[in-house]
Amino acid sequence: MSDNNNRNDAVLHQNKPNPFKEQTTINFEIINTYQTASLMIFDMKGTLLKTFPITDKNVKQIIIGGKQFKAGMYMYSLIVDDRIIDTKKMILQK
């Protein structure tokens, strides 16, 4: 058995639409055996702006409202069991 068997236990997808104004949807896939998971939004300086805990194992997406942030570019990361799965960029237009 390989130690790499859990490397593909989660996937973070690009938000759609991107860029967005009103709202955007971030889809992800996580195996159901995780202990903790969250989606974190950062500004381009790396400052954490908002954390969305993923407590319902049936939830596979988070919708971000454009009114939550100022116009600009942001990064979002999927964290599963204290491991960064992936980080992507999104652009909010006003």
QUISUL-V355201 format. One record per residue. N is the residue number from 1. RES is the residue in one small letter. SS is DSSP state (@ for helix, = for strand, . for the rest). PSI is psi in degrees with one decimal (999 if undefined). Layout:
# QUISUL-V355201
N_RES_SS_PSI, N_RES_SS_PSI
This chain:
# QUISUL-V355201
1_m_._136.5, 2_s_._148.1, 3_d_@_-11.2, 4_n_@_9.2, 5_n_@_-15.5, 6_n_@_19.1, 7_r_._-26.5, 8_n_._33.8, 9_d_._-6.8, 10_a_=_148.2, 11_v_=_135.4, 12_l_=_128.4, 13_h_._159.5, 14_q_._139.8, 15_n_._150.5, 16_k_=_133.6, 17_p_._162.0, 18_n_._115.4, 19_p_._163.5, 20_f_=_163.1, 21_k_._-61.8, 22_e_._-53.2, 23_q_=_161.0, 24_t_=_155.0, 25_t_=_130.6, 26_i_=_116.3, 27_n_=_149.9, 28_f_=_163.7, 29_e_=_130.3, 30_i_=_135.6, 31_i_._153.3, 32_n_._3.4, 33_t_._9.5, 34_y_._156.0, 35_q_._-48.8, 36_t_._146.9, 37_a_=_148.1, 38_s_=_158.5, 39_l_=_126.4, 40_m_=_136.0, 41_i_=_130.3, 42_f_=_151.4, 43_d_=_178.0, 44_m_._-8.8, 45_k_._-5.6, 46_g_._8.9, 47_t_._126.9, 48_l_=_123.7, 49_l_=_-37.2, 50_k_=_143.2, 51_t_=_131.3, 52_f_=_101.0, 53_p_=_141.3, 54_i_._93.0, 55_t_._-23.6, 56_d_._115.0, 57_k_._-7.1, 58_n_._-12.6, 59_v_._129.3, 60_k_._12.2, 61_q_=_156.1, 62_i_=_134.2, 63_i_=_126.5, 64_i_=_125.6, 65_g_=_138.2, 66_g_@_-23.2, 67_k_@_-10.1, 68_q_@_-21.9, 69_f_._163.5, 70_k_._161.1, 71_a_._141.3, 72_g_=_-172.1, 73_m_=_139.3, 74_y_=_160.2, 75_m_=_146.2, 76_y_=_142.0, 77_s_=_142.6, 78_l_=_122.8, 79_i_=_124.3, 80_v_=_122.6, 81_d_._50.0, 82_d_._21.9, 83_r_=_130.3, 84_i_=_117.3, 85_i_=_-47.9, 86_d_=_158.8, 87_t_=_135.7, 88_k_=_167.3, 89_k_=_147.9, 90_m_=_153.5, 91_i_=_127.2, 92_l_=_122.5, 93_q_._149.7, 94_k_._999
